C-alpha cells in the first residue's frame, strides 16, 4: 500500500551524490535519523553497486534508485524487475520513453517479489528551461504544458507518480489528481545557492504547492553541520 501521508522525515530525500561507498556510508550513518529516504544515483551506483542499497536498508532507511531508465520496453522491464528485487522504495524511468516502455516498467515490478515498489516518471529535467526545450530539444510546447502532458501520459501508463520541478506541481495536481505522487528536485532553502538548477523553490514552497517528497543534495551535503542543515529543512516543511 502506497503511503500518501509520509512522516516528516520521509518527505525528505537526500541525494547521495558522492564518489565512494565510504563517503556514502558516513553520510547515512550521520543522517539516517533525520532523512527517511536516500537517493542513489548513477555515479554512486555505477561505482559501488547494490551494496550501498543494502547498507541503507540496514539502517532502516528507504532508497530512491535514481537511474532514470530509458530504453526499449524489454530492457526496461528487466531492469525494473532487478530494481524491485533490490527492495528499493522507488525508482524512475523517463516519460519520453513512451507508454509501452512505462507499462513495461510496471510489468517488471509486478513480476518481482516486491510488487509495491513505486515507479516514477521523469518529466523534464530541472536543468532544462524554456529556451533549451525550444532551441535544442525542438519541443515547441510551453514547458509547463509539456510537463503536464508527460505526467498524464505516465499516469495513464500505470505509473504511481512523477519527478518534476516544483514550478509544475500545481499543474500536475490539476491534471493527475491528489493521489498521484509528486517528487520534486530543484529544491533549495533560501540560505543555499541554486547551483545548476533552473526551476527552483524553497522546501516549504514545494511542500505547500503539493509535493509529496522533496530531493535535497548540496544544501545538506556541503553544510558545515549536516545534521543542523537537515533539521532546518525538516522544521521548514513542518
PLY file of the C-alpha trace (Angstrom):
ply
format ascii 1.0
element vertex 238
property float x
property float y
property float z
element edge 237
property int vertex1
property int vertex2
end_header
0.00 0.00 0.00
1.47 3.39 -1.01
1.71 5.84 1.87
0.36 9.18 0.68
0.99 10.78 4.08
4.68 10.21 4.78
6.15 11.14 8.13
8.03 14.40 8.16
11.48 12.90 7.65
10.12 10.58 4.96
9.26 13.62 2.86
12.97 14.48 2.72
15.02 12.63 0.12
18.77 13.17 0.42
20.78 12.90 -2.79
23.87 10.79 -2.10
25.85 12.44 -4.87
29.25 11.25 -3.66
32.03 9.17 -5.18
32.68 6.30 -2.77
30.96 3.75 -0.56
32.89 5.02 2.45
31.70 8.59 1.94
28.10 7.49 1.37
28.23 5.22 4.44
29.45 8.09 6.59
26.57 10.31 5.45
23.97 7.58 6.01
25.37 6.89 9.48
25.23 10.59 10.29
21.81 11.43 8.91
19.52 8.38 8.93
17.69 9.76 11.98
16.82 12.92 10.03
16.35 11.58 6.49
13.84 8.87 5.62
14.90 8.25 2.01
18.35 8.30 0.42
18.66 8.84 -3.33
21.24 6.63 -5.01
22.08 7.94 -8.46
24.15 6.93 -11.46
27.55 7.96 -10.11
27.36 6.12 -6.80
25.52 3.05 -8.10
27.92 2.64 -11.03
30.89 2.92 -8.68
29.80 0.72 -5.78
26.74 -1.24 -6.92
23.94 -2.74 -4.81
25.93 -2.84 -1.56
25.06 0.81 -0.87
21.36 -0.06 -1.19
21.85 -2.93 1.25
23.68 -0.67 3.69
20.94 1.97 3.65
18.37 -0.74 4.30
20.45 -1.96 7.26
19.90 1.46 8.82
16.11 1.09 8.40
16.01 3.85 5.77
14.48 3.72 2.29
16.13 4.01 -1.12
15.12 6.01 -4.18
17.12 4.44 -7.01
17.60 7.33 -9.42
18.84 5.64 -12.61
16.25 7.11 -15.00
15.76 4.07 -17.21
15.18 4.97 -20.88
15.48 2.08 -23.33
13.40 -0.36 -25.34
10.48 -1.83 -23.34
12.00 -5.30 -22.90
15.23 -3.89 -21.48
13.38 -1.55 -19.12
11.15 -4.40 -17.97
14.20 -6.45 -16.97
15.92 -3.52 -15.29
12.74 -2.65 -13.40
12.39 -6.18 -12.09
16.02 -6.07 -10.95
15.47 -2.73 -9.19
12.40 -4.04 -7.39
14.28 -7.18 -6.37
16.81 -4.93 -4.61
13.98 -3.83 -2.33
14.17 -0.15 -3.21
11.23 2.02 -2.16
11.06 3.75 -5.54
12.91 4.14 -8.84
12.35 6.13 -12.02
12.09 5.94 -15.80
12.00 8.68 -18.44
8.45 9.52 -19.57
9.72 10.30 -23.08
10.44 6.59 -23.46
6.72 6.33 -24.19
3.70 4.49 -22.82
4.84 0.99 -23.79
8.17 1.47 -22.04
6.47 2.76 -18.88
3.99 -0.12 -18.92
6.95 -2.49 -19.27
8.49 -0.97 -16.13
5.30 -1.73 -14.20
5.27 -5.27 -15.61
8.83 -5.75 -14.40
7.87 -4.71 -10.88
4.78 -6.93 -10.87
6.92 -9.93 -11.84
9.26 -9.33 -8.88
8.93 -10.31 -5.23
8.46 -6.63 -4.28
5.29 -5.70 -6.12
4.70 -2.49 -4.13
7.86 -0.78 -5.45
6.92 2.69 -6.68
7.78 3.66 -10.26
8.05 7.37 -11.02
8.25 9.02 -14.42
10.84 11.72 -15.07
9.13 14.57 -16.91
11.63 17.34 -17.79
14.97 17.67 -16.01
15.21 20.71 -13.74
18.32 21.82 -15.66
16.12 22.40 -18.74
14.44 25.76 -19.27
12.09 27.09 -21.98
14.96 28.15 -24.25
16.74 24.79 -24.12
13.46 22.93 -24.64
12.65 25.02 -27.72
16.06 25.55 -29.33
17.90 22.31 -28.54
15.23 19.68 -28.00
12.84 21.21 -30.58
9.74 20.91 -28.40
7.57 23.93 -29.15
5.09 23.41 -26.29
5.25 25.71 -23.30
7.44 23.85 -20.81
4.73 23.59 -18.13
2.23 22.19 -20.65
4.78 19.65 -21.87
5.45 18.52 -18.28
1.72 18.16 -17.62
1.32 16.13 -20.82
4.14 13.76 -19.79
2.73 13.43 -16.27
-0.69 12.42 -17.60
0.98 10.01 -20.03
2.78 8.43 -17.06
-0.41 8.15 -15.03
-2.29 6.55 -17.91
0.56 4.06 -18.35
0.14 2.97 -14.72
2.98 4.81 -13.02
2.27 5.94 -9.45
3.80 9.39 -9.84
6.39 11.63 -11.44
9.57 13.54 -10.82
9.03 17.18 -11.73
10.25 20.67 -10.92
8.44 22.50 -8.12
7.20 25.05 -10.65
4.91 22.46 -12.26
3.48 20.84 -9.10
0.13 22.63 -9.13
-0.47 21.95 -12.82
0.34 18.25 -12.36
-2.05 18.08 -9.40
-4.82 19.52 -11.58
-4.11 17.05 -14.39
-3.41 13.91 -12.37
-5.29 14.26 -9.07
-4.47 14.27 -5.38
-3.35 10.62 -5.13
-0.65 10.94 -7.80
2.82 11.09 -6.23
4.99 14.12 -6.98
8.67 14.03 -6.08
10.48 17.26 -6.75
14.16 18.08 -7.11
15.14 21.70 -7.72
14.55 22.45 -4.04
16.85 24.95 -2.37
16.46 26.60 1.04
16.80 30.38 0.97
20.19 30.02 2.66
21.58 27.83 -0.17
22.74 28.64 -3.71
20.62 27.46 -6.67
23.56 25.75 -8.41
22.77 24.37 -11.89
19.04 24.01 -11.26
16.93 26.36 -13.39
13.45 25.93 -11.86
13.66 26.04 -8.08
11.60 26.64 -4.91
12.30 26.50 -1.19
11.37 23.28 0.66
8.33 24.92 2.28
7.12 26.35 -1.04
7.40 22.93 -2.69
5.51 21.10 0.07
2.88 23.84 0.25
2.44 23.59 -3.54
1.61 19.90 -3.17
4.87 17.92 -3.42
4.88 14.59 -1.57
8.66 14.30 -1.49
11.49 16.81 -1.95
15.04 16.00 -3.04
17.85 17.94 -1.42
21.56 17.41 -2.01
24.20 20.09 -1.79
22.45 22.29 0.81
22.88 19.41 3.27
25.98 17.66 1.94
28.01 20.88 1.68
26.86 22.27 5.03
29.36 22.68 7.86
26.86 20.94 10.13
24.85 18.42 8.08
22.54 17.41 10.92
21.67 21.02 11.60
21.01 21.65 7.89
18.70 18.62 7.71
16.89 19.68 10.88
16.38 23.19 9.49
14.76 21.75 6.37
12.52 19.43 8.43
11.41 22.39 10.52
10.72 24.38 7.35
8.49 21.73 5.79
6.62 21.28 9.07
0 1
1 2
2 3
3 4
4 5
5 6
6 7
7 8
8 9
9 10
10 11
11 12
12 13
13 14
14 15
15 16
16 17
17 18
18 19
19 20
20 21
21 22
22 23
23 24
24 25
25 26
26 27
27 28
28 29
29 30
30 31
31 32
32 33
33 34
34 35
35 36
36 37
37 38
38 39
39 40
40 41
41 42
42 43
43 44
44 45
45 46
46 47
47 48
48 49
49 50
50 51
51 52
52 53
53 54
54 55
55 56
56 57
57 58
58 59
59 60
60 61
61 62
62 63
63 64
64 65
65 66
66 67
67 68
68 69
69 70
70 71
71 72
72 73
73 74
74 75
75 76
76 77
77 78
78 79
79 80
80 81
81 82
82 83
83 84
84 85
85 86
86 87
87 88
88 89
89 90
90 91
91 92
92 93
93 94
94 95
95 96
96 97
97 98
98 99
99 100
100 101
101 102
102 103
103 104
104 105
105 106
106 107
107 108
108 109
109 110
110 111
111 112
112 113
113 114
114 115
115 116
116 117
117 118
118 119
119 120
120 121
121 122
122 123
123 124
124 125
125 126
126 127
127 128
128 129
129 130
130 131
131 132
132 133
133 134
134 135
135 136
136 137
137 138
138 139
139 140
140 141
141 142
142 143
143 144
144 145
145 146
146 147
147 148
148 149
149 150
150 151
151 152
152 153
153 154
154 155
155 156
156 157
157 158
158 159
159 160
160 161
161 162
162 163
163 164
164 165
165 166
166 167
167 168
168 169
169 170
170 171
171 172
172 173
173 174
174 175
175 176
176 177
177 178
178 179
179 180
180 181
181 182
182 183
183 184
184 185
185 186
186 187
187 188
188 189
189 190
190 191
191 192
192 193
193 194
194 195
195 196
196 197
197 198
198 199
199 200
200 201
201 202
202 203
203 204
204 205
205 206
206 207
207 208
208 209
209 210
210 211
211 212
212 213
213 214
214 215
215 216
216 217
217 218
218 219
219 220
220 221
221 222
222 223
223 224
224 225
225 226
226 227
227 228
228 229
229 230
230 231
231 232
232 233
233 234
234 235
235 236
236 237
